[in-house]
Amino acid sequence: MPRGYGAKLRGRVIEAVRDGSSARQAGERFNIGVATAIRWVAHWRETGEIESPPRKAPTSRLEAHADWLVSMRIGDPEMTLNVLAEHLRADRGVSVHPATLSKFFKKRSITFKKNAVRQRAG
């Protein structure tokens, strides 16, 4: 994720607008995107705050199905993520890539390694 602009630059853009420039002119003057300058000024006018609002953590659309996914995965550890993705689409109407499921389970420390030793032992 790209880094945001610093608070000093945001303050200079707002100060330029206070001194009579438009948000568009201030954006061009400080070599930032015009849309960014317009958003900063709109936020300042609405809230009176120069600081940026805190970023929200992205929420996964799988969170609503977390209990179901975990129970499916633990109930049948031999089920591949491809098959689980198919079940999710068929049963719940949610289409995701198996890699997304891998990240979902890794975040929860739920992993099942498939290797030759385990297959020979079974």
N, CA, C and O atoms as a GROMACS GRO file, in nm:
protein
  488
    1MET      N    1   0.085  -0.117   0.000
    1MET     CA    2   0.000   0.000   0.000
    1MET      C    3   0.090   0.123   0.000
    1MET      O    4   0.185   0.130   0.078
    2PRO      N    5   0.061   0.220  -0.086
    2PRO     CA    6   0.145   0.339  -0.090
    2PRO      C    7   0.132   0.421   0.038
    2PRO      O    8   0.028   0.423   0.104
    3ARG      N    9   0.241   0.489   0.069
    3ARG     CA   10   0.240   0.575   0.187
    3ARG      C   11   0.163   0.703   0.157
    3ARG      O   12   0.158   0.750   0.044
    4GLY      N   13   0.102   0.758   0.261
    4GLY     CA   14   0.028   0.881   0.246
    4GLY      C   15   0.121   1.001   0.249
    4GLY      O   16   0.239   0.989   0.283
    5TYR      N   17   0.068   1.115   0.214
    5TYR     CA   18   0.144   1.238   0.221
    5TYR      C   19   0.158   1.279   0.367
    5TYR      O   20   0.079   1.238   0.452
    6GLY      N   21   0.259   1.360   0.396
    6GLY     CA   22   0.282   1.405   0.532
    6GLY      C   23   0.186   1.513   0.576
    6GLY      O   24   0.122   1.580   0.495
    7ALA      N   25   0.176   1.528   0.707
    7ALA     CA   26   0.084   1.626   0.765
    7ALA      C   27   0.129   1.769   0.730
    7ALA      O   28   0.045   1.858   0.717
    8LYS      N   29   0.260   1.791   0.716
    8LYS     CA   30   0.309   1.926   0.683
    8LYS      C   31   0.259   1.969   0.546
    8LYS      O   32   0.216   2.083   0.528
    9LEU      N   33   0.265   1.879   0.448
    9LEU     CA   34   0.218   1.912   0.314
    9LEU      C   35   0.069   1.939   0.316
    9LEU      O   36   0.022   2.034   0.253
   10ARG      N   37  -0.005   1.858   0.388
   10ARG     CA   38  -0.149   1.879   0.401
   10ARG      C   39  -0.177   2.018   0.460
   10ARG      O   40  -0.266   2.090   0.415
   11GLY      N   41  -0.100   2.054   0.563
   11GLY     CA   42  -0.115   2.185   0.626
   11GLY      C   43  -0.083   2.299   0.531
   11GLY      O   44  -0.151   2.401   0.533
   12ARG      N   45   0.020   2.282   0.447
   12ARG     CA   46   0.055   2.387   0.351
   12ARG      C   47  -0.054   2.404   0.246
   12ARG      O   48  -0.084   2.517   0.204
   13VAL      N   49  -0.113   2.294   0.203
   13VAL     CA   50  -0.221   2.302   0.104
   13VAL      C   51  -0.340   2.375   0.165
   13VAL      O   52  -0.399   2.462   0.101
   14ILE      N   53  -0.376   2.341   0.287
   14ILE     CA   54  -0.490   2.406   0.353
   14ILE      C   55  -0.459   2.555   0.376
   14ILE      O   56  -0.546   2.640   0.359
   15GLU      N   57  -0.337   2.584   0.414
   15GLU     CA   58  -0.297   2.724   0.436
   15GLU      C   59  -0.309   2.804   0.307
   15GLU      O   60  -0.352   2.919   0.309
   16ALA      N   61  -0.271   2.743   0.193
   16ALA     CA   62  -0.283   2.811   0.065
   16ALA      C   63  -0.430   2.840   0.033
   16ALA      O   64  -0.462   2.946  -0.022
   17VAL      N   65  -0.517   2.748   0.068
   17VAL     CA   66  -0.661   2.770   0.044
   17VAL      C   67  -0.712   2.880   0.137
   17VAL      O   68  -0.794   2.962   0.096
   18ARG      N   69  -0.666   2.882   0.260
   18ARG     CA   70  -0.704   2.990   0.352
   18ARG      C   71  -0.662   3.126   0.299
   18ARG      O   72  -0.730   3.226   0.320
   19ASP      N   73  -0.548   3.128   0.229
   19ASP     CA   74  -0.495   3.254   0.176
   19ASP      C   75  -0.560   3.294   0.044
   19ASP      O   76  -0.523   3.396  -0.014
   20GLY      N   77  -0.655   3.215  -0.003
   20GLY     CA   78  -0.729   3.257  -0.121
   20GLY      C   79  -0.716   3.170  -0.243
   20GLY      O   80  -0.788   3.192  -0.340
   21SER      N   81  -0.629   3.073  -0.244
   21SER     CA   82  -0.617   2.983  -0.360
   21SER      C   83  -0.733   2.884  -0.359
   21SER      O   84  -0.795   2.858  -0.256
   22SER      N   85  -0.762   2.831  -0.475
   22SER     CA   86  -0.860   2.723  -0.480
   22SER      C   87  -0.787   2.592  -0.448
   22SER      O   88  -0.664   2.586  -0.450
   23ALA      N   89  -0.863   2.490  -0.418
   23ALA     CA   90  -0.802   2.359  -0.389
   23ALA      C   91  -0.726   2.310  -0.512
   23ALA      O   92  -0.619   2.250  -0.500
   24ARG      N   93  -0.782   2.334  -0.630
   24ARG     CA   94  -0.717   2.293  -0.754
   24ARG      C   95  -0.583   2.365  -0.771
   24ARG      O   96  -0.483   2.302  -0.806
   25GLN      N   97  -0.581   2.496  -0.747
   25GLN     CA   98  -0.456   2.572  -0.760
   25GLN      C   99  -0.354   2.525  -0.657
   25GLN      O  100  -0.235   2.513  -0.688
   26ALA      N  101  -0.400   2.498  -0.536
   26ALA     CA  102  -0.308   2.453  -0.431
   26ALA      C  103  -0.250   2.316  -0.467
   26ALA      O  104  -0.132   2.291  -0.443
   27GLY      N  105  -0.331   2.229  -0.522
   27GLY     CA  106  -0.283   2.098  -0.562
   27GLY      C  107  -0.175   2.108  -0.669
   27GLY      O  108  -0.073   2.040  -0.663
   28GLU      N  109  -0.199   2.194  -0.766
   28GLU     CA  110  -0.100   2.213  -0.873
   28GLU      C  111   0.026   2.278  -0.818
   28GLU      O  112   0.137   2.241  -0.857
   29ARG      N  113   0.010   2.374  -0.729
   29ARG     CA  114   0.125   2.446  -0.673
   29ARG      C  115   0.217   2.352  -0.595
   29ARG      O  116   0.340   2.364  -0.603
   30PHE      N  117   0.158   2.260  -0.519
   30PHE     CA  118   0.239   2.170  -0.436
   30PHE      C  119   0.263   2.034  -0.502
   30PHE      O  120   0.312   1.941  -0.438
   31ASN      N  121   0.229   2.026  -0.631
   31ASN     CA  122   0.258   1.907  -0.710
   31ASN      C  123   0.196   1.780  -0.652
   31ASN      O  124   0.262   1.676  -0.642
   32ILE      N  125   0.070   1.789  -0.614
   32ILE     CA  126  -0.005   1.672  -0.571
   32ILE      C  127  -0.128   1.662  -0.660
   32ILE      O  128  -0.162   1.758  -0.730
   33GLY      N  129  -0.194   1.550  -0.657
   33GLY     CA  130  -0.313   1.533  -0.739
   33GLY      C  131  -0.421   1.632  -0.701
   33GLY      O  132  -0.443   1.659  -0.583
   34VAL      N  133  -0.486   1.687  -0.801
   34VAL     CA  134  -0.591   1.785  -0.778
   34VAL      C  135  -0.703   1.723  -0.694
   34VAL      O  136  -0.756   1.787  -0.604
   35ALA      N  137  -0.739   1.598  -0.725
   35ALA     CA  138  -0.845   1.530  -0.649
   35ALA      C  139  -0.805   1.514  -0.503
   35ALA      O  140  -0.890   1.525  -0.414
   36THR      N  141  -0.677   1.488  -0.478
   36THR     CA  142  -0.629   1.476  -0.340
   36THR      C  143  -0.645   1.607  -0.267
   36THR      O  144  -0.693   1.610  -0.153
   37ALA      N  145  -0.605   1.716  -0.330
   37ALA     CA  146  -0.618   1.848  -0.268
   37ALA      C  147  -0.764   1.881  -0.241
   37ALA      O  148  -0.796   1.937  -0.136
   38ILE      N  149  -0.850   1.848  -0.334
   38ILE     CA  150  -0.993   1.876  -0.315
   38ILE      C  151  -1.048   1.796  -0.198
   38ILE      O  152  -1.125   1.849  -0.118
   39ARG      N  153  -1.008   1.668  -0.186
   39ARG     CA  154  -1.054   1.586  -0.072
   39ARG      C  155  -1.003   1.642   0.060
   39ARG      O  156  -1.077   1.648   0.158
   40TRP      N  157  -0.875   1.685   0.063
   40TRP     CA  158  -0.818   1.741   0.186
   40TRP      C  159  -0.895   1.866   0.229
   40TRP      O  160  -0.929   1.882   0.346
   41VAL      N  161  -0.920   1.952   0.134
   41VAL     CA  162  -0.989   2.078   0.165
   41VAL      C  163  -1.133   2.049   0.208
   41VAL      O  164  -1.183   2.111   0.302
   42ALA      N  165  -1.199   1.956   0.140
   42ALA     CA  166  -1.337   1.920   0.179
   42ALA      C  167  -1.339   1.865   0.321
   42ALA      O  168  -1.428   1.899   0.400
   43HIS      N  169  -1.242   1.781   0.355
   43HIS     CA  170  -1.235   1.726   0.491
   43HIS      C  171  -1.212   1.838   0.593
   43HIS      O  172  -1.274   1.840   0.699
   44TRP      N  173  -1.124   1.929   0.560
   44TRP     CA  174  -1.095   2.042   0.649
   44TRP      C  175  -1.219   2.129   0.669
   44TRP      O  176  -1.249   2.171   0.780
   45ARG      N  177  -1.290   2.156   0.560
   45ARG     CA  178  -1.411   2.240   0.570
   45ARG      C  179  -1.522   2.170   0.650
   45ARG      O  180  -1.596   2.236   0.722
   46GLU      N  181  -1.534   2.039   0.638
   46GLU     CA  182  -1.637   1.965   0.711
   46GLU      C  183  -1.607   1.952   0.859
   46GLU      O  184  -1.695   1.969   0.943
   47THR      N  185  -1.480   1.921   0.890
   47THR     CA  186  -1.445   1.887   1.029
   47THR      C  187  -1.362   1.992   1.099
   47THR      O  188  -1.357   1.995   1.222
   48GLY      N  189  -1.296   2.078   1.022
   48GLY     CA  190  -1.205   2.175   1.082
   48GLY      C  191  -1.069   2.115   1.116
   48GLY      O  192  -0.984   2.182   1.173
   49GLU      N  193  -1.049   1.989   1.080
   49GLU     CA  194  -0.924   1.918   1.110
   49GLU      C  195  -0.834   1.915   0.988
   49GLU      O  196  -0.878   1.894   0.875
   50ILE      N  197  -0.706   1.936   1.014
   50ILE     CA  198  -0.608   1.927   0.907
   50ILE      C  199  -0.557   1.784   0.894
   50ILE      O  200  -0.526   1.738   0.784
   51GLU      N  201  -0.549   1.714   1.005
   51GLU     CA  202  -0.500   1.575   1.004
   51GLU      C  203  -0.594   1.486   0.923
   51GLU      O  204  -0.715   1.511   0.916
   52SER      N  205  -0.538   1.384   0.863
   52SER     CA  206  -0.620   1.292   0.785
   52SER      C  207  -0.701   1.202   0.879
   52SER      O  208  -0.657   1.172   0.990
   53PRO      N  209  -0.816   1.159   0.834
   53PRO     CA  210  -0.894   1.066   0.916
   53PRO      C  211  -0.822   0.932   0.924
   53PRO      O  212  -0.749   0.897   0.831
   54PRO      N  213  -0.839   0.857   1.031
   54PRO     CA  214  -0.771   0.727   1.040
   54PRO      C  215  -0.819   0.632   0.932
   54PRO      O  216  -0.935   0.633   0.893
   55ARG      N  217  -0.726   0.550   0.886
   55ARG     CA  218  -0.761   0.452   0.783
   55ARG      C  219  -0.833   0.335   0.847
   55ARG      O  220  -0.801   0.293   0.959
   56LYS      N  221  -0.929   0.284   0.776
   56LYS     CA  222  -1.002   0.167   0.824
   56LYS      C  223  -0.935   0.042   0.768
   56LYS      O  224  -0.892   0.039   0.653
   57ALA      N  225  -0.926  -0.059   0.852
   57ALA     CA  226  -0.871  -0.186   0.806
   57ALA      C  227  -0.969  -0.251   0.709
   57ALA      O  228  -1.090  -0.251   0.734
   58PRO      N  229  -0.918  -0.304   0.601
   58PRO     CA  230  -1.010  -0.369   0.507
   58PRO      C  231  -1.074  -0.492   0.571
   58PRO      O  232  -1.008  -0.567   0.642
   59THR      N  233  -1.201  -0.511   0.545
   59THR     CA  234  -1.269  -0.628   0.598
   59THR      C  235  -1.289  -0.727   0.485
   59THR      O  236  -1.322  -0.689   0.373
   60SER      N  237  -1.269  -0.850   0.516
   60SER     CA  238  -1.284  -0.956   0.417
   60SER      C  239  -1.431  -0.992   0.404
   60SER      O  240  -1.504  -0.996   0.504
   61ARG      N  241  -1.473  -1.019   0.284
   61ARG     CA  242  -1.612  -1.062   0.266
   61ARG      C  243  -1.631  -1.205   0.314
   61ARG      O  244  -1.743  -1.255   0.319
   62LEU      N  245  -1.521  -1.270   0.350
   62LEU     CA  246  -1.531  -1.405   0.404
   62LEU      C  247  -1.562  -1.406   0.554
   62LEU      O  248  -1.598  -1.510   0.609
   63GLU      N  249  -1.549  -1.291   0.619
   63GLU     CA  250  -1.574  -1.285   0.764
   63GLU      C  251  -1.714  -1.332   0.800
   63GLU      O  252  -1.733  -1.395   0.904
   64ALA      N  253  -1.811  -1.303   0.716
   64ALA     CA  254  -1.949  -1.344   0.743
   64ALA      C  255  -1.964  -1.496   0.738
   64ALA      O  256  -2.060  -1.551   0.792
   65HIS      N  257  -1.869  -1.563   0.674
   65HIS     CA  258  -1.875  -1.708   0.657
   65HIS      C  259  -1.764  -1.778   0.734
   65HIS      O  260  -1.736  -1.896   0.710
   66ALA      N  261  -1.701  -1.709   0.826
   66ALA     CA  262  -1.583  -1.762   0.895
   66ALA      C  263  -1.613  -1.892   0.968
   66ALA      O  264  -1.539  -1.989   0.952
   67ASP      N  265  -1.719  -1.898   1.046
   67ASP     CA  266  -1.750  -2.020   1.121
   67ASP      C  267  -1.773  -2.138   1.028
   67ASP      O  268  -1.726  -2.249   1.053
   68TRP      N  269  -1.846  -2.114   0.920
   68TRP     CA  270  -1.874  -2.220   0.825
   68TRP      C  271  -1.745  -2.269   0.759
   68TRP      O  272  -1.724  -2.389   0.746
   69LEU      N  273  -1.661  -2.176   0.717
   69LEU     CA  274  -1.535  -2.213   0.651
   69LEU      C  275  -1.444  -2.293   0.744
   69LEU      O  276  -1.388  -2.395   0.704
   70VAL      N  277  -1.431  -2.247   0.867
   70VAL     CA  278  -1.344  -2.317   0.962
   70VAL      C  279  -1.398  -2.456   0.991
   70VAL      O  280  -1.321  -2.552   0.995
   71SER      N  281  -1.529  -2.468   1.010
   71SER     CA  282  -1.585  -2.601   1.038
   71SER      C  283  -1.568  -2.695   0.918
   71SER      O  284  -1.542  -2.814   0.935
   72MET      N  285  -1.583  -2.642   0.797
   72MET     CA  286  -1.562  -2.724   0.677
   72MET      C  287  -1.417  -2.769   0.666
   72MET      O  288  -1.389  -2.885   0.634
   73ARG      N  289  -1.326  -2.678   0.694
   73ARG     CA  290  -1.183  -2.710   0.679
   73ARG      C  291  -1.137  -2.808   0.785
   73ARG      O  292  -1.062  -2.901   0.755
   74ILE      N  293  -1.181  -2.789   0.909
   74ILE     CA  294  -1.140  -2.879   1.016
   74ILE      C  295  -1.214  -3.013   1.004
   74ILE      O  296  -1.158  -3.118   1.035
   75GLY      N  297  -1.337  -3.010   0.958
   75GLY     CA  298  -1.415  -3.132   0.941
   75GLY      C  299  -1.358  -3.226   0.836
   75GLY      O  300  -1.368  -3.348   0.850
   76ASP      N  301  -1.299  -3.171   0.733
   76ASP     CA  302  -1.239  -3.252   0.627
   76ASP      C  303  -1.105  -3.192   0.588
   76ASP      O  304  -1.096  -3.118   0.490
   77PRO      N  305  -0.999  -3.224   0.663
   77PRO     CA  306  -0.868  -3.163   0.636
   77PRO      C  307  -0.809  -3.203   0.501
   77PRO      O  308  -0.716  -3.139   0.453
   78GLU      N  309  -0.861  -3.310   0.439
   78GLU     CA  310  -0.809  -3.352   0.310
   78GLU      C  311  -0.871  -3.273   0.194
   78GLU      O  312  -0.826  -3.283   0.080
   79MET      N  313  -0.975  -3.195   0.223
   79MET     CA  314  -1.042  -3.115   0.119
   79MET      C  315  -0.945  -3.007   0.069
   79MET      O  316  -0.886  -2.934   0.149
   80THR      N  317  -0.931  -2.998  -0.061
   80THR     CA  318  -0.842  -2.896  -0.116
   80THR      C  319  -0.912  -2.760  -0.113
   80THR      O  320  -1.035  -2.752  -0.100
   81LEU      N  321  -0.834  -2.656  -0.125
   81LEU     CA  322  -0.892  -2.522  -0.127
   81LEU      C  323  -0.976  -2.499  -0.252
   81LEU      O  324  -1.072  -2.423  -0.250
   82ASN      N  325  -0.939  -2.565  -0.361
   82ASN     CA  326  -1.020  -2.554  -0.484
   82ASN      C  327  -1.160  -2.610  -0.459
   82ASN      O  328  -1.260  -2.549  -0.499
   83VAL      N  329  -1.167  -2.725  -0.394
   83VAL     CA  330  -1.297  -2.787  -0.366
   83VAL      C  331  -1.374  -2.702  -0.266
   83VAL      O  332  -1.495  -2.682  -0.281
   84LEU      N  333  -1.305  -2.650  -0.165
   84LEU     CA  334  -1.372  -2.565  -0.067
   84LEU      C  335  -1.427  -2.439  -0.132
   84LEU      O  336  -1.536  -2.393  -0.098
   85ALA      N  337  -1.351  -2.383  -0.227
   85ALA     CA  338  -1.399  -2.264  -0.299
   85ALA      C  339  -1.525  -2.298  -0.379
   85ALA      O  340  -1.616  -2.215  -0.388
   86GLU      N  341  -1.531  -2.417  -0.436
   86GLU     CA  342  -1.650  -2.459  -0.509
   86GLU      C  343  -1.770  -2.475  -0.415
   86GLU      O  344  -1.881  -2.432  -0.447
   87HIS      N  345  -1.746  -2.536  -0.298
   87HIS     CA  346  -1.853  -2.550  -0.199
   87HIS      C  347  -1.903  -2.413  -0.153
   87HIS      O  348  -2.023  -2.392  -0.136
   88LEU      N  349  -1.812  -2.321  -0.132
   88LEU     CA  350  -1.848  -2.187  -0.088
   88LEU      C  351  -1.936  -2.118  -0.192
   88LEU      O  352  -2.034  -2.052  -0.159
   89ARG      N  353  -1.901  -2.135  -0.318
   89ARG     CA  354  -1.980  -2.075  -0.425
   89ARG      C  355  -2.117  -2.141  -0.435
   89ARG      O  356  -2.218  -2.073  -0.449
   90ALA      N  357  -2.120  -2.275  -0.428
   90ALA     CA  358  -2.246  -2.347  -0.444
   90ALA      C  359  -2.339  -2.329  -0.322
   90ALA      O  360  -2.459  -2.307  -0.338
   91ASP      N  361  -2.282  -2.338  -0.202
   91ASP     CA  362  -2.364  -2.334  -0.080
   91ASP      C  363  -2.395  -2.193  -0.032
   91ASP      O  364  -2.503  -2.168   0.022
   92ARG      N  365  -2.301  -2.103  -0.051
   92ARG     CA  366  -2.315  -1.969   0.007
   92ARG      C  367  -2.324  -1.858  -0.097
   92ARG      O  368  -2.352  -1.743  -0.061
   93GLY      N  369  -2.301  -1.889  -0.224
   93GLY     CA  370  -2.310  -1.788  -0.329
   93GLY      C  371  -2.195  -1.689  -0.329
   93GLY      O  372  -2.208  -1.579  -0.383
   94VAL      N  373  -2.081  -1.728  -0.269
   94VAL     CA  374  -1.964  -1.639  -0.263
   94VAL      C  375  -1.854  -1.700  -0.348
   94VAL      O  376  -1.811  -1.813  -0.323
   95SER      N  377  -1.809  -1.627  -0.446
   95SER     CA  378  -1.705  -1.676  -0.535
   95SER      C  379  -1.572  -1.610  -0.501
   95SER      O  380  -1.557  -1.488  -0.512
   96VAL      N  381  -1.477  -1.692  -0.459
   96VAL     CA  382  -1.342  -1.642  -0.428
   96VAL      C  383  -1.238  -1.736  -0.486
   96VAL      O  384  -1.266  -1.853  -0.513
   97HIS      N  385  -1.120  -1.685  -0.505
   97HIS     CA  386  -1.008  -1.764  -0.554
   97HIS      C  387  -0.954  -1.848  -0.438
   97HIS      O  388  -0.956  -1.802  -0.324
   98PRO      N  389  -0.906  -1.968  -0.465
   98PRO     CA  390  -0.849  -2.050  -0.358
   98PRO      C  391  -0.735  -1.981  -0.282
   98PRO      O  392  -0.715  -2.008  -0.163
   99ALA      N  393  -0.661  -1.892  -0.348
   99ALA     CA  394  -0.554  -1.820  -0.280
   99ALA      C  395  -0.611  -1.729  -0.171
   99ALA      O  396  -0.547  -1.707  -0.068
  100THR      N  397  -0.731  -1.676  -0.194
  100THR     CA  398  -0.796  -1.594  -0.093
  100THR      C  399  -0.831  -1.678   0.029
  100THR      O  400  -0.818  -1.633   0.142
  101LEU      N  401  -0.876  -1.800   0.005
  101LEU     CA  402  -0.903  -1.892   0.116
  101LEU      C  403  -0.775  -1.927   0.191
  101LEU      O  404  -0.775  -1.938   0.314
  102SER      N  405  -0.666  -1.944   0.118
  102SER     CA  406  -0.538  -1.973   0.182
  102SER      C  407  -0.498  -1.861   0.277
  102SER      O  408  -0.455  -1.886   0.389
  103LYS      N  409  -0.512  -1.737   0.233
  103LYS     CA  410  -0.480  -1.623   0.318
  103LYS      C  411  -0.574  -1.616   0.439
  103LYS      O  412  -0.531  -1.584   0.550
  104PHE      N  413  -0.701  -1.647   0.416
  104PHE     CA  414  -0.801  -1.646   0.524
  104PHE      C  415  -0.760  -1.745   0.634
  104PHE      O  416  -0.763  -1.711   0.752
  105PHE      N  417  -0.723  -1.867   0.594
  105PHE     CA  418  -0.686  -1.968   0.693
  105PHE      C  419  -0.549  -1.940   0.755
  105PHE      O  420  -0.527  -1.966   0.874
  106LYS      N  421  -0.458  -1.889   0.677
  106LYS     CA  422  -0.325  -1.858   0.730
  106LYS      C  423  -0.336  -1.750   0.839
  106LYS      O  424  -0.265  -1.756   0.940
  107LYS      N  425  -0.423  -1.654   0.818
  107LYS     CA  426  -0.446  -1.547   0.917
  107LYS      C  427  -0.493  -1.606   1.049
  107LYS      O  428  -0.466  -1.550   1.156
  108ARG      N  429  -0.564  -1.718   1.043
  108ARG     CA  430  -0.616  -1.783   1.163
  108ARG      C  431  -0.529  -1.899   1.209
  108ARG      O  432  -0.567  -1.972   1.301
  109SER      N  433  -0.413  -1.916   1.148
  109SER     CA  434  -0.318  -2.023   1.180
  109SER      C  435  -0.380  -2.161   1.163
  109SER      O  436  -0.352  -2.253   1.241
  110ILE      N  437  -0.463  -2.176   1.062
  110ILE     CA  438  -0.523  -2.306   1.029
  110ILE      C  439  -0.459  -2.351   0.899
  110ILE      O  440  -0.493  -2.301   0.792
  111THR      N  441  -0.368  -2.446   0.909
  111THR     CA  442  -0.300  -2.495   0.790
  111THR      C  443  -0.297  -2.647   0.793
  111THR      O  444  -0.288  -2.708   0.900
  112PHE      N  445  -0.304  -2.707   0.676
  112PHE     CA  446  -0.291  -2.851   0.661
  112PHE      C  447  -0.194  -2.873   0.546
  112PHE      O  448  -0.223  -2.839   0.431
  113LYS      N  449  -0.079  -2.929   0.577
  113LYS     CA  450   0.020  -2.955   0.475
  113LYS      C  451  -0.007  -3.090   0.411
  113LYS      O  452  -0.032  -3.188   0.481
  114LYS      N  453  -0.002  -3.094   0.283
  114LYS     CA  454  -0.014  -3.219   0.210
  114LYS      C  455   0.128  -3.255   0.165
  114LYS      O  456   0.190  -3.181   0.089
  115ASN      N  457   0.178  -3.370   0.213
  115ASN     CA  458   0.311  -3.410   0.171
  115ASN      C  459   0.315  -3.560   0.150
  115ASN      O  460   0.223  -3.632   0.190
  116ALA      N  461   0.421  -3.605   0.089
  116ALA     CA  462   0.433  -3.746   0.054
  116ALA      C  463   0.435  -3.837   0.176
  116ALA      O  464   0.378  -3.946   0.172
  117VAL      N  465   0.498  -3.794   0.285
  117VAL     CA  466   0.505  -3.876   0.406
  117VAL      C  467   0.366  -3.900   0.462
  117VAL      O  468   0.334  -4.013   0.498
  118ARG      N  469   0.284  -3.796   0.470
  118ARG     CA  470   0.148  -3.810   0.524
  118ARG      C  471   0.064  -3.902   0.434
  118ARG      O  472  -0.014  -3.982   0.483
  119GLN      N  473   0.081  -3.889   0.303
  119GLN     CA  474   0.002  -3.972   0.212
  119GLN      C  475   0.040  -4.119   0.222
  119GLN      O  476  -0.046  -4.206   0.212
  120ARG      N  477   0.171  -4.149   0.243
  120ARG     CA  478   0.215  -4.288   0.255
  120ARG      C  479   0.170  -4.348   0.388
  120ARG      O  480   0.144  -4.467   0.397
  121ALA      N  481   0.162  -4.264   0.493
  121ALA     CA  482   0.125  -4.313   0.624
  121ALA      C  483  -0.023  -4.352   0.629
  121ALA      O  484  -0.062  -4.438   0.709
  122GLY      N  485  -0.107  -4.290   0.545
  122GLY     CA  486  -0.251  -4.312   0.550
  122GLY      C  487  -0.298  -4.424   0.471
  122GLY      O  488  -0.418  -4.450   0.468
   0.00000   0.00000   0.00000
